Amino acid sequence: DNLEKIYTFIETIKNIYTIGRQGAFGYTGTLDSIDMGFTVASFIHKHKERREWSRAREKFSSYVVVD
């Protein structure tokens, strides 16, 4: 619940997207972090609406680190 409050607040700030280990608040592997970067870059490049970002970010929660 607290994490969702943080995401909700951050989404009110223009041009800030939460990605990577620190931004996603989880442990991700290198390939997952690269995918996050490409996802947000595509999102920005296509001028998608800010409110769509939370849905786009949902796929990051399914990443599993395999060492």
Predicted model as a PDB file, atoms N, CA, C, CB and O in Angstrom, pLDDT in the B-factor column:
MODEL        1                                                                  
ATOM      1  N   ASP A   1       0.821  -1.200   0.000  1.00 82.00           N  
ATOM      2  CA  ASP A   1       0.000   0.000   0.000  1.00 82.00           C  
ATOM      3  C   ASP A   1       0.863   1.263   0.000  1.00 82.00           C  
ATOM      4  CB  ASP A   1      -0.933  -0.001   1.208  1.00 82.00           C  
ATOM      5  O   ASP A   1       0.568   2.226  -0.708  1.00 82.00           O  
ATOM      6  N   ASN A   2       1.927   1.248   0.797  1.00 86.00           N  
ATOM      7  CA  ASN A   2       2.801   2.418   0.864  1.00 86.00           C  
ATOM      8  C   ASN A   2       3.506   2.671  -0.462  1.00 86.00           C  
ATOM      9  CB  ASN A   2       3.831   2.244   1.971  1.00 86.00           C  
ATOM     10  O   ASN A   2       3.670   3.819  -0.876  1.00 86.00           O  
ATOM     11  N   LEU A   3       3.921   1.602  -1.122  1.00 82.00           N  
ATOM     12  CA  LEU A   3       4.579   1.747  -2.417  1.00 82.00           C  
ATOM     13  C   LEU A   3       3.633   2.360  -3.441  1.00 82.00           C  
ATOM     14  CB  LEU A   3       5.088   0.390  -2.914  1.00 82.00           C  
ATOM     15  O   LEU A   3       4.040   3.195  -4.249  1.00 82.00           O  
ATOM     16  N   GLU A   4       2.398   1.955  -3.406  1.00 83.00           N  
ATOM     17  CA  GLU A   4       1.412   2.523  -4.337  1.00 83.00           C  
ATOM     18  C   GLU A   4       1.216   4.018  -4.073  1.00 83.00           C  
ATOM     19  CB  GLU A   4       0.060   1.779  -4.216  1.00 83.00           C  
ATOM     20  O   GLU A   4       1.015   4.788  -5.012  1.00 83.00           O  
ATOM     21  N   LYS A   5       1.271   4.428  -2.823  1.00 90.00           N  
ATOM     22  CA  LYS A   5       1.175   5.854  -2.489  1.00 90.00           C  
ATOM     23  C   LYS A   5       2.357   6.617  -3.082  1.00 90.00           C  
ATOM     24  CB  LYS A   5       1.122   6.055  -0.953  1.00 90.00           C  
ATOM     25  O   LYS A   5       2.198   7.726  -3.593  1.00 90.00           O  
ATOM     26  N   ILE A   6       3.536   6.017  -3.010  1.00 86.00           N  
ATOM     27  CA  ILE A   6       4.725   6.653  -3.578  1.00 86.00           C  
ATOM     28  C   ILE A   6       4.592   6.775  -5.082  1.00 86.00           C  
ATOM     29  CB  ILE A   6       5.991   5.861  -3.222  1.00 86.00           C  
ATOM     30  O   ILE A   6       4.848   7.839  -5.646  1.00 86.00           O  
ATOM     31  N   TYR A   7       4.189   5.687  -5.742  1.00 83.00           N  
ATOM     32  CA  TYR A   7       3.992   5.728  -7.196  1.00 83.00           C  
ATOM     33  C   TYR A   7       2.967   6.792  -7.580  1.00 83.00           C  
ATOM     34  CB  TYR A   7       3.542   4.350  -7.717  1.00 83.00           C  
ATOM     35  O   TYR A   7       3.179   7.539  -8.535  1.00 83.00           O  
ATOM     36  N   THR A   8       1.876   6.865  -6.855  1.00 86.00           N  
ATOM     37  CA  THR A   8       0.828   7.845  -7.143  1.00 86.00           C  
ATOM     38  C   THR A   8       1.369   9.267  -7.041  1.00 86.00           C  
ATOM     39  CB  THR A   8      -0.356   7.661  -6.185  1.00 86.00           C  
ATOM     40  O   THR A   8       1.065  10.111  -7.883  1.00 86.00           O  
ATOM     41  N   PHE A   9       2.170   9.534  -6.012  1.00 90.00           N  
ATOM     42  CA  PHE A   9       2.748  10.861  -5.857  1.00 90.00           C  
ATOM     43  C   PHE A   9       3.733  11.166  -6.983  1.00 90.00           C  
ATOM     44  CB  PHE A   9       3.442  10.982  -4.502  1.00 90.00           C  
ATOM     45  O   PHE A   9       3.675  12.238  -7.585  1.00 90.00           O  
ATOM     46  N   ILE A  10       4.634  10.230  -7.266  1.00 85.00           N  
ATOM     47  CA  ILE A  10       5.644  10.453  -8.302  1.00 85.00           C  
ATOM     48  C   ILE A  10       4.999  10.698  -9.660  1.00 85.00           C  
ATOM     49  CB  ILE A  10       6.593   9.258  -8.385  1.00 85.00           C  
ATOM     50  O   ILE A  10       5.515  11.484 -10.455  1.00 85.00           O  
ATOM     51  N   GLU A  11       3.887  10.042  -9.933  1.00 84.00           N  
ATOM     52  CA  GLU A  11       3.218  10.216 -11.218  1.00 84.00           C  
ATOM     53  C   GLU A  11       2.618  11.603 -11.393  1.00 84.00           C  
ATOM     54  CB  GLU A  11       2.142   9.185 -11.372  1.00 84.00           C  
ATOM     55  O   GLU A  11       2.228  11.968 -12.503  1.00 84.00           O  
ATOM     56  N   THR A  12       2.537  12.376 -10.328  1.00 88.00           N  
ATOM     57  CA  THR A  12       2.049  13.748 -10.456  1.00 88.00           C  
ATOM     58  C   THR A  12       3.152  14.700 -10.912  1.00 88.00           C  
ATOM     59  CB  THR A  12       1.469  14.224  -9.128  1.00 88.00           C  
ATOM     60  O   THR A  12       2.882  15.849 -11.260  1.00 88.00           O  
ATOM     61  N   ILE A  13       4.394  14.219 -10.911  1.00 87.00           N  
ATOM     62  CA  ILE A  13       5.531  15.043 -11.306  1.00 87.00           C  
ATOM     63  C   ILE A  13       5.842  14.786 -12.777  1.00 87.00           C  
ATOM     64  CB  ILE A  13       6.773  14.747 -10.415  1.00 87.00           C  
ATOM     65  O   ILE A  13       6.142  13.659 -13.172  1.00 87.00           O  
ATOM     66  N   LYS A  14       5.769  15.824 -13.566  1.00 82.00           N  
ATOM     67  CA  LYS A  14       5.982  15.697 -15.003  1.00 82.00           C  
ATOM     68  C   LYS A  14       7.417  15.250 -15.292  1.00 82.00           C  
ATOM     69  CB  LYS A  14       5.680  17.031 -15.713  1.00 82.00           C  
ATOM     70  O   LYS A  14       8.365  15.731 -14.673  1.00 82.00           O  
ATOM     71  N   ASN A  15       7.557  14.337 -16.229  1.00 83.00           N  
ATOM     72  CA  ASN A  15       8.844  13.862 -16.735  1.00 83.00           C  
ATOM     73  C   ASN A  15       9.671  13.049 -15.745  1.00 83.00           C  
ATOM     74  CB  ASN A  15       9.642  15.018 -17.177  1.00 83.00           C  
ATOM     75  O   ASN A  15      10.892  12.976 -15.883  1.00 83.00           O  
ATOM     76  N   ILE A  16       9.039  12.443 -14.759  1.00 86.00           N  
ATOM     77  CA  ILE A  16       9.740  11.508 -13.878  1.00 86.00           C  
ATOM     78  C   ILE A  16       9.062  10.148 -14.015  1.00 86.00           C  
ATOM     79  CB  ILE A  16       9.732  12.004 -12.378  1.00 86.00           C  
ATOM     80  O   ILE A  16       7.851  10.010 -13.842  1.00 86.00           O  
ATOM     81  N   TYR A  17       9.885   9.152 -14.330  1.00 85.00           N  
ATOM     82  CA  TYR A  17       9.393   7.792 -14.486  1.00 85.00           C  
ATOM     83  C   TYR A  17      10.216   6.879 -13.586  1.00 85.00           C  
ATOM     84  CB  TYR A  17       9.465   7.329 -15.976  1.00 85.00           C  
ATOM     85  O   TYR A  17      11.435   7.026 -13.500  1.00 85.00           O  
ATOM     86  N   THR A  18       9.567   5.954 -12.927  1.00 81.00           N  
ATOM     87  CA  THR A  18      10.243   5.071 -11.991  1.00 81.00           C  
ATOM     88  C   THR A  18      10.619   3.771 -12.688  1.00 81.00           C  
ATOM     89  CB  THR A  18       9.357   4.794 -10.764  1.00 81.00           C  
ATOM     90  O   THR A  18       9.759   2.964 -13.042  1.00 81.00           O  
ATOM     91  N   ILE A  19      11.938   3.585 -12.879  1.00 81.00           N  
ATOM     92  CA  ILE A  19      12.434   2.360 -13.516  1.00 81.00           C  
ATOM     93  C   ILE A  19      13.721   1.934 -12.829  1.00 81.00           C  
ATOM     94  CB  ILE A  19      12.668   2.571 -15.046  1.00 81.00           C  
ATOM     95  O   ILE A  19      14.274   2.668 -12.010  1.00 81.00           O  
ATOM     96  N   GLY A  20      14.190   0.743 -13.170  1.00 75.00           N  
ATOM     97  CA  GLY A  20      15.439   0.234 -12.618  1.00 75.00           C  
ATOM     98  C   GLY A  20      15.242  -0.302 -11.209  1.00 75.00           C  
ATOM     99  O   GLY A  20      14.130  -0.318 -10.682  1.00 75.00           O  
ATOM    100  N   ARG A  21      16.338  -0.737 -10.613  1.00 73.00           N  
ATOM    101  CA  ARG A  21      16.262  -1.323  -9.267  1.00 73.00           C  
ATOM    102  C   ARG A  21      15.724  -0.342  -8.246  1.00 73.00           C  
ATOM    103  CB  ARG A  21      17.628  -1.808  -8.827  1.00 73.00           C  
ATOM    104  O   ARG A  21      14.860  -0.688  -7.441  1.00 73.00           O  
ATOM    105  N   GLN A  22      16.231   0.881  -8.277  1.00 73.00           N  
ATOM    106  CA  GLN A  22      15.790   1.858  -7.289  1.00 73.00           C  
ATOM    107  C   GLN A  22      14.389   2.373  -7.602  1.00 73.00           C  
ATOM    108  CB  GLN A  22      16.772   3.021  -7.224  1.00 73.00           C  
ATOM    109  O   GLN A  22      13.571   2.523  -6.694  1.00 73.00           O  
ATOM    110  N   GLY A  23      14.106   2.641  -8.847  1.00 73.00           N  
ATOM    111  CA  GLY A  23      12.816   3.209  -9.226  1.00 73.00           C  
ATOM    112  C   GLY A  23      11.669   2.227  -9.184  1.00 73.00           C  
ATOM    113  O   GLY A  23      10.520   2.610  -8.962  1.00 73.00           O  
ATOM    114  N   ALA A  24      11.979   0.956  -9.397  1.00 71.00           N  
ATOM    115  CA  ALA A  24      10.937  -0.072  -9.359  1.00 71.00           C  
ATOM    116  C   ALA A  24      10.820  -0.672  -7.967  1.00 71.00           C  
ATOM    117  CB  ALA A  24      11.228  -1.174 -10.385  1.00 71.00           C  
ATOM    118  O   ALA A  24       9.936  -1.488  -7.708  1.00 71.00           O  
ATOM    119  N   PHE A  25      11.722  -0.263  -7.067  1.00 70.00           N  
ATOM    120  CA  PHE A  25      11.729  -0.747  -5.691  1.00 70.00           C  
ATOM    121  C   PHE A  25      11.761  -2.271  -5.634  1.00 70.00           C  
ATOM    122  CB  PHE A  25      10.511  -0.224  -4.944  1.00 70.00           C  
ATOM    123  O   PHE A  25      11.036  -2.896  -4.860  1.00 70.00           O  
ATOM    124  N   GLY A  26      12.611  -2.848  -6.465  1.00 70.00           N  
ATOM    125  CA  GLY A  26      12.741  -4.298  -6.485  1.00 70.00           C  
ATOM    126  C   GLY A  26      14.062  -4.707  -7.101  1.00 70.00           C  
ATOM    127  O   GLY A  26      14.756  -3.888  -7.705  1.00 70.00           O  
ATOM    128  N   TYR A  27      14.403  -5.952  -6.950  1.00 76.00           N  
ATOM    129  CA  TYR A  27      15.648  -6.472  -7.491  1.00 76.00           C  
ATOM    130  C   TYR A  27      15.390  -6.944  -8.910  1.00 76.00           C  
ATOM    131  CB  TYR A  27      16.214  -7.624  -6.611  1.00 76.00           C  
ATOM    132  O   TYR A  27      14.602  -7.863  -9.130  1.00 76.00           O  
ATOM    133  N   THR A  28      16.046  -6.320  -9.863  1.00 78.00           N  
ATOM    134  CA  THR A  28      15.901  -6.725 -11.266  1.00 78.00           C  
ATOM    135  C   THR A  28      17.268  -7.042 -11.834  1.00 78.00           C  
ATOM    136  CB  THR A  28      15.205  -5.619 -12.104  1.00 78.00           C  
ATOM    137  O   THR A  28      18.283  -6.502 -11.394  1.00 78.00           O  
ATOM    138  N   GLY A  29      17.279  -7.924 -12.818  1.00 81.00           N  
ATOM    139  CA  GLY A  29      18.513  -8.256 -13.501  1.00 81.00           C  
ATOM    140  C   GLY A  29      18.836  -7.204 -14.554  1.00 81.00           C  
ATOM    141  O   GLY A  29      18.037  -6.309 -14.832  1.00 81.00           O  
ATOM    142  N   THR A  30      20.013  -7.330 -15.127  1.00 83.00           N  
ATOM    143  CA  THR A  30      20.471  -6.366 -16.125  1.00 83.00           C  
ATOM    144  C   THR A  30      19.528  -6.307 -17.318  1.00 83.00           C  
ATOM    145  CB  THR A  30      21.878  -6.718 -16.592  1.00 83.00           C  
ATOM    146  O   THR A  30      19.155  -5.218 -17.754  1.00 83.00           O  
ATOM    147  N   LEU A  31      19.139  -7.449 -17.850  1.00 85.00           N  
ATOM    148  CA  LEU A  31      18.251  -7.462 -19.022  1.00 85.00           C  
ATOM    149  C   LEU A  31      16.901  -6.832 -18.710  1.00 85.00           C  
ATOM    150  CB  LEU A  31      18.049  -8.894 -19.521  1.00 85.00           C  
ATOM    151  O   LEU A  31      16.322  -6.140 -19.547  1.00 85.00           O  
ATOM    152  N   ASP A  32      16.402  -7.074 -17.504  1.00 85.00           N  
ATOM    153  CA  ASP A  32      15.131  -6.465 -17.109  1.00 85.00           C  
ATOM    154  C   ASP A  32      15.270  -4.946 -17.009  1.00 85.00           C  
ATOM    155  CB  ASP A  32      14.649  -7.047 -15.764  1.00 85.00           C  
ATOM    156  O   ASP A  32      14.380  -4.207 -17.431  1.00 85.00           O  
ATOM    157  N   SER A  33      16.379  -4.490 -16.453  1.00 84.00           N  
ATOM    158  CA  SER A  33      16.591  -3.045 -16.330  1.00 84.00           C  
ATOM    159  C   SER A  33      16.721  -2.393 -17.705  1.00 84.00           C  
ATOM    160  CB  SER A  33      17.845  -2.756 -15.487  1.00 84.00           C  
ATOM    161  O   SER A  33      16.229  -1.286 -17.921  1.00 84.00           O  
ATOM    162  N   ILE A  34      17.385  -3.083 -18.630  1.00 88.00           N  
ATOM    163  CA  ILE A  34      17.490  -2.568 -19.999  1.00 88.00           C  
ATOM    164  C   ILE A  34      16.104  -2.502 -20.636  1.00 88.00           C  
ATOM    165  CB  ILE A  34      18.437  -3.455 -20.853  1.00 88.00           C  
ATOM    166  O   ILE A  34      15.774  -1.525 -21.307  1.00 88.00           O  
ATOM    167  N   ASP A  35      15.294  -3.540 -20.427  1.00 89.00           N  
ATOM    168  CA  ASP A  35      13.928  -3.535 -20.963  1.00 89.00           C  
ATOM    169  C   ASP A  35      13.126  -2.380 -20.386  1.00 89.00           C  
ATOM    170  CB  ASP A  35      13.224  -4.866 -20.663  1.00 89.00           C  
ATOM    171  O   ASP A  35      12.354  -1.741 -21.100  1.00 89.00           O  
ATOM    172  N   MET A  36      13.306  -2.109 -19.095  1.00 88.00           N  
ATOM    173  CA  MET A  36      12.618  -0.971 -18.481  1.00 88.00           C  
ATOM    174  C   MET A  36      13.017   0.329 -19.179  1.00 88.00           C  
ATOM    175  CB  MET A  36      12.941  -0.890 -16.969  1.00 88.00           C  
ATOM    176  O   MET A  36      12.173   1.179 -19.462  1.00 88.00           O  
ATOM    177  N   GLY A  37      14.303   0.469 -19.449  1.00 90.00           N  
ATOM    178  CA  GLY A  37      14.792   1.669 -20.122  1.00 90.00           C  
ATOM    179  C   GLY A  37      14.202   1.830 -21.507  1.00 90.00           C  
ATOM    180  O   GLY A  37      13.768   2.920 -21.879  1.00 90.00           O  
ATOM    181  N   PHE A  38      14.184   0.751 -22.273  1.00 92.00           N  
ATOM    182  CA  PHE A  38      13.591   0.810 -23.607  1.00 92.00           C  
ATOM    183  C   PHE A  38      12.095   1.081 -23.540  1.00 92.00           C  
ATOM    184  CB  PHE A  38      13.850  -0.490 -24.360  1.00 92.00           C  
ATOM    185  O   PHE A  38      11.552   1.807 -24.374  1.00 92.00           O  
ATOM    186  N   THR A  39      11.437   0.505 -22.559  1.00 90.00           N  
ATOM    187  CA  THR A  39       9.993   0.709 -22.408  1.00 90.00           C  
ATOM    188  C   THR A  39       9.685   2.175 -22.133  1.00 90.00           C  
ATOM    189  CB  THR A  39       9.435  -0.173 -21.274  1.00 90.00           C  
ATOM    190  O   THR A  39       8.806   2.751 -22.775  1.00 90.00           O  
ATOM    191  N   VAL A  40      10.394   2.784 -21.192  1.00 90.00           N  
ATOM    192  CA  VAL A  40      10.117   4.183 -20.867  1.00 90.00           C  
ATOM    193  C   VAL A  40      10.526   5.099 -22.021  1.00 90.00           C  
ATOM    194  CB  VAL A  40      10.853   4.591 -19.578  1.00 90.00           C  
ATOM    195  O   VAL A  40       9.864   6.104 -22.278  1.00 90.00           O  
ATOM    196  N   ALA A  41      11.625   4.754 -22.723  1.00 93.00           N  
ATOM    197  CA  ALA A  41      12.046   5.575 -23.867  1.00 93.00           C  
ATOM    198  C   ALA A  41      10.983   5.544 -24.966  1.00 93.00           C  
ATOM    199  CB  ALA A  41      13.406   5.080 -24.423  1.00 93.00           C  
ATOM    200  O   ALA A  41      10.667   6.578 -25.553  1.00 93.00           O  
ATOM    201  N   SER A  42      10.442   4.379 -25.241  1.00 92.00           N  
ATOM    202  CA  SER A  42       9.380   4.254 -26.237  1.00 92.00           C  
ATOM    203  C   SER A  42       8.133   5.001 -25.795  1.00 92.00           C  
ATOM    204  CB  SER A  42       9.048   2.782 -26.488  1.00 92.00           C  
ATOM    205  O   SER A  42       7.475   5.660 -26.600  1.00 92.00           O  
ATOM    206  N   PHE A  43       7.818   4.894 -24.527  1.00 89.00           N  
ATOM    207  CA  PHE A  43       6.650   5.572 -23.954  1.00 89.00           C  
ATOM    208  C   PHE A  43       6.752   7.082 -24.155  1.00 89.00           C  
ATOM    209  CB  PHE A  43       6.515   5.242 -22.450  1.00 89.00           C  
ATOM    210  O   PHE A  43       5.789   7.732 -24.561  1.00 89.00           O  
ATOM    211  N   ILE A  44       7.928   7.626 -23.865  1.00 90.00           N  
ATOM    212  CA  ILE A  44       8.144   9.070 -24.013  1.00 90.00           C  
ATOM    213  C   ILE A  44       8.167   9.460 -25.486  1.00 90.00           C  
ATOM    214  CB  ILE A  44       9.460   9.496 -23.331  1.00 90.00           C  
ATOM    215  O   ILE A  44       7.568  10.460 -25.881  1.00 90.00           O  
ATOM    216  N   HIS A  45       8.862   8.664 -26.293  1.00 94.00           N  
ATOM    217  CA  HIS A  45       8.979   8.961 -27.720  1.00 94.00           C  
ATOM    218  C   HIS A  45       7.618   9.000 -28.416  1.00 94.00           C  
ATOM    219  CB  HIS A  45       9.871   7.929 -28.393  1.00 94.00           C  
ATOM    220  O   HIS A  45       7.392   9.818 -29.307  1.00 94.00           O  
ATOM    221  N   LYS A  46       6.726   8.120 -28.007  1.00 93.00           N  
ATOM    222  CA  LYS A  46       5.393   8.053 -28.624  1.00 93.00           C  
ATOM    223  C   LYS A  46       4.416   9.049 -28.018  1.00 93.00           C  
ATOM    224  CB  LYS A  46       4.830   6.654 -28.491  1.00 93.00           C  
ATOM    225  O   LYS A  46       3.242   9.077 -28.389  1.00 93.00           O  
ATOM    226  N   HIS A  47       4.902   9.874 -27.076  1.00 90.00           N  
ATOM    227  CA  HIS A  47       4.077  10.911 -26.433  1.00 90.00           C  
ATOM    228  C   HIS A  47       2.805  10.331 -25.814  1.00 90.00           C  
ATOM    229  CB  HIS A  47       3.704  11.992 -27.450  1.00 90.00           C  
ATOM    230  O   HIS A  47       1.726  10.912 -25.927  1.00 90.00           O  
ATOM    231  N   LYS A  48       2.945   9.192 -25.168  1.00 89.00           N  
ATOM    232  CA  LYS A  48       1.779   8.575 -24.523  1.00 89.00           C  
ATOM    233  C   LYS A  48       1.366   9.402 -23.315  1.00 89.00           C  
ATOM    234  CB  LYS A  48       2.086   7.112 -24.100  1.00 89.00           C  
ATOM    235  O   LYS A  48       2.175  10.120 -22.726  1.00 89.00           O  
ATOM    236  N   GLU A  49       0.105   9.288 -22.962  1.00 86.00           N  
ATOM    237  CA  GLU A  49      -0.439  10.016 -21.813  1.00 86.00           C  
ATOM    238  C   GLU A  49       0.192   9.524 -20.518  1.00 86.00           C  
ATOM    239  CB  GLU A  49      -1.969   9.862 -21.749  1.00 86.00           C  
ATOM    240  O   GLU A  49       0.443   8.330 -20.350  1.00 86.00           O  
ATOM    241  N   ARG A  50       0.444  10.449 -19.617  1.00 81.00           N  
ATOM    242  CA  ARG A  50       1.071  10.126 -18.340  1.00 81.00           C  
ATOM    243  C   ARG A  50       0.272   9.095 -17.549  1.00 81.00           C  
ATOM    244  CB  ARG A  50       1.242  11.384 -17.516  1.00 81.00           C  
ATOM    245  O   ARG A  50       0.849   8.243 -16.874  1.00 81.00           O  
ATOM    246  N   ARG A  51      -1.036   9.172 -17.631  1.00 80.00           N  
ATOM    247  CA  ARG A  51      -1.874   8.250 -16.850  1.00 80.00           C  
ATOM    248  C   ARG A  51      -1.730   6.803 -17.323  1.00 80.00           C  
ATOM    249  CB  ARG A  51      -3.341   8.674 -16.935  1.00 80.00           C  
ATOM    250  O   ARG A  51      -2.113   5.880 -16.604  1.00 80.00           O  
ATOM    251  N   GLU A  52      -1.188   6.595 -18.512  1.00 85.00           N  
ATOM    252  CA  GLU A  52      -0.984   5.241 -19.031  1.00 85.00           C  
ATOM    253  C   GLU A  52       0.262   4.577 -18.452  1.00 85.00           C  
ATOM    254  CB  GLU A  52      -0.884   5.278 -20.544  1.00 85.00           C  
ATOM    255  O   GLU A  52       0.425   3.362 -18.564  1.00 85.00           O  
ATOM    256  N   TRP A  53       1.139   5.364 -17.835  1.00 83.00           N  
ATOM    257  CA  TRP A  53       2.402   4.816 -17.353  1.00 83.00           C  
ATOM    258  C   TRP A  53       2.220   3.741 -16.291  1.00 83.00           C  
ATOM    259  CB  TRP A  53       3.255   5.918 -16.803  1.00 83.00           C  
ATOM    260  O   TRP A  53       2.959   2.756 -16.296  1.00 83.00           O  
ATOM    261  N   SER A  54       1.270   3.893 -15.390  1.00 80.00           N  
ATOM    262  CA  SER A  54       1.091   2.878 -14.339  1.00 80.00           C  
ATOM    263  C   SER A  54       0.738   1.522 -14.941  1.00 80.00           C  
ATOM    264  CB  SER A  54      -0.005   3.314 -13.349  1.00 80.00           C  
ATOM    265  O   SER A  54       1.165   0.488 -14.428  1.00 80.00           O  
ATOM    266  N   ARG A  55      -0.035   1.516 -16.019  1.00 83.00           N  
ATOM    267  CA  ARG A  55      -0.353   0.245 -16.692  1.00 83.00           C  
ATOM    268  C   ARG A  55       0.880  -0.326 -17.384  1.00 83.00           C  
ATOM    269  CB  ARG A  55      -1.491   0.443 -17.720  1.00 83.00           C  
ATOM    270  O   ARG A  55       1.113  -1.535 -17.345  1.00 83.00           O  
ATOM    271  N   ALA A  56       1.663   0.531 -18.012  1.00 82.00           N  
ATOM    272  CA  ALA A  56       2.883   0.075 -18.685  1.00 82.00           C  
ATOM    273  C   ALA A  56       3.880  -0.474 -17.670  1.00 82.00           C  
ATOM    274  CB  ALA A  56       3.522   1.226 -19.491  1.00 82.00           C  
ATOM    275  O   ALA A  56       4.605  -1.423 -17.965  1.00 82.00           O  
ATOM    276  N   ARG A  57       3.919   0.112 -16.487  1.00 82.00           N  
ATOM    277  CA  ARG A  57       4.853  -0.281 -15.437  1.00 82.00           C  
ATOM    278  C   ARG A  57       4.490  -1.628 -14.803  1.00 82.00           C  
ATOM    279  CB  ARG A  57       4.901   0.792 -14.367  1.00 82.00           C  
ATOM    280  O   ARG A  57       5.344  -2.262 -14.184  1.00 82.00           O  
ATOM    281  N   GLU A  58       3.256  -2.067 -14.945  1.00 81.00           N  
ATOM    282  CA  GLU A  58       2.806  -3.312 -14.314  1.00 81.00           C  
ATOM    283  C   GLU A  58       3.625  -4.520 -14.735  1.00 81.00           C  
ATOM    284  CB  GLU A  58       1.359  -3.556 -14.640  1.00 81.00           C  
ATOM    285  O   GLU A  58       3.834  -5.435 -13.938  1.00 81.00           O  
ATOM    286  N   LYS A  59       4.094  -4.533 -15.984  1.00 83.00           N  
ATOM    287  CA  LYS A  59       4.849  -5.712 -16.438  1.00 83.00           C  
ATOM    288  C   LYS A  59       6.157  -5.858 -15.671  1.00 83.00           C  
ATOM    289  CB  LYS A  59       5.137  -5.619 -17.945  1.00 83.00           C  
ATOM    290  O   LYS A  59       6.684  -6.967 -15.575  1.00 83.00           O  
ATOM    291  N   PHE A  60       6.689  -4.783 -15.128  1.00 81.00           N  
ATOM    292  CA  PHE A  60       7.948  -4.864 -14.394  1.00 81.00           C  
ATOM    293  C   PHE A  60       7.813  -5.692 -13.131  1.00 81.00           C  
ATOM    294  CB  PHE A  60       8.442  -3.476 -14.047  1.00 81.00           C  
ATOM    295  O   PHE A  60       8.790  -6.296 -12.690  1.00 81.00           O  
ATOM    296  N   SER A  61       6.649  -5.737 -12.546  1.00 79.00           N  
ATOM    297  CA  SER A  61       6.463  -6.488 -11.297  1.00 79.00           C  
ATOM    298  C   SER A  61       6.563  -8.000 -11.509  1.00 79.00           C  
ATOM    299  CB  SER A  61       5.109  -6.147 -10.681  1.00 79.00           C  
ATOM    300  O   SER A  61       6.709  -8.752 -10.546  1.00 79.00           O  
ATOM    301  N   SER A  62       6.487  -8.443 -12.760  1.00 80.00           N  
ATOM    302  CA  SER A  62       6.570  -9.879 -13.024  1.00 80.00           C  
ATOM    303  C   SER A  62       7.988 -10.351 -13.287  1.00 80.00           C  
ATOM    304  CB  SER A  62       5.704 -10.233 -14.196  1.00 80.00           C  
ATOM    305  O   SER A  62       8.212 -11.548 -13.465  1.00 80.00           O  
ATOM    306  N   TYR A  63       8.948  -9.441 -13.314  1.00 79.00           N  
ATOM    307  CA  TYR A  63      10.333  -9.835 -13.568  1.00 79.00           C  
ATOM    308  C   TYR A  63      10.866 -10.658 -12.409  1.00 79.00           C  
ATOM    309  CB  TYR A  63      11.221  -8.600 -13.798  1.00 79.00           C  
ATOM    310  O   TYR A  63      10.666 -10.316 -11.244  1.00 79.00           O  
ATOM    311  N   VAL A  64      11.548 -11.751 -12.742  1.00 75.00           N  
ATOM    312  CA  VAL A  64      12.138 -12.638 -11.752  1.00 75.00           C  
ATOM    313  C   VAL A  64      13.626 -12.741 -12.051  1.00 75.00           C  
ATOM    314  CB  VAL A  64      11.455 -14.047 -11.762  1.00 75.00           C  
ATOM    315  O   VAL A  64      14.019 -12.996 -13.190  1.00 75.00           O  
ATOM    316  N   VAL A  65      14.447 -12.545 -11.040  1.00 72.00           N  
ATOM    317  CA  VAL A  65      15.897 -12.614 -11.231  1.00 72.00           C  
ATOM    318  C   VAL A  65      16.340 -14.062 -11.199  1.00 72.00           C  
ATOM    319  CB  VAL A  65      16.643 -11.794 -10.152  1.00 72.00           C  
ATOM    320  O   VAL A  65      16.037 -14.806 -10.267  1.00 72.00           O  
ATOM    321  N   VAL A  66      17.068 -14.446 -12.243  1.00 68.00           N  
ATOM    322  CA  VAL A  66      17.616 -15.790 -12.313  1.00 68.00           C  
ATOM    323  C   VAL A  66      19.137 -15.654 -12.318  1.00 68.00           C  
ATOM    324  CB  VAL A  66      17.095 -16.565 -13.584  1.00 68.00           C  
ATOM    325  O   VAL A  66      19.718 -15.151 -13.280  1.00 68.00           O  
ATOM    326  N   ASP A  67      19.770 -16.101 -11.250  1.00 60.00           N  
ATOM    327  CA  ASP A  67      21.235 -16.007 -11.162  1.00 60.00           C  
ATOM    328  C   ASP A  67      21.888 -17.310 -11.485  1.00 60.00           C  
ATOM    329  CB  ASP A  67      21.666 -15.558  -9.789  1.00 60.00           C  
ATOM    330  O   ASP A  67      23.115 -17.409 -11.460  1.00 60.00           O  
TER     331      ASP A  67                                                      
ENDMDL                                                                          
END                                                                             
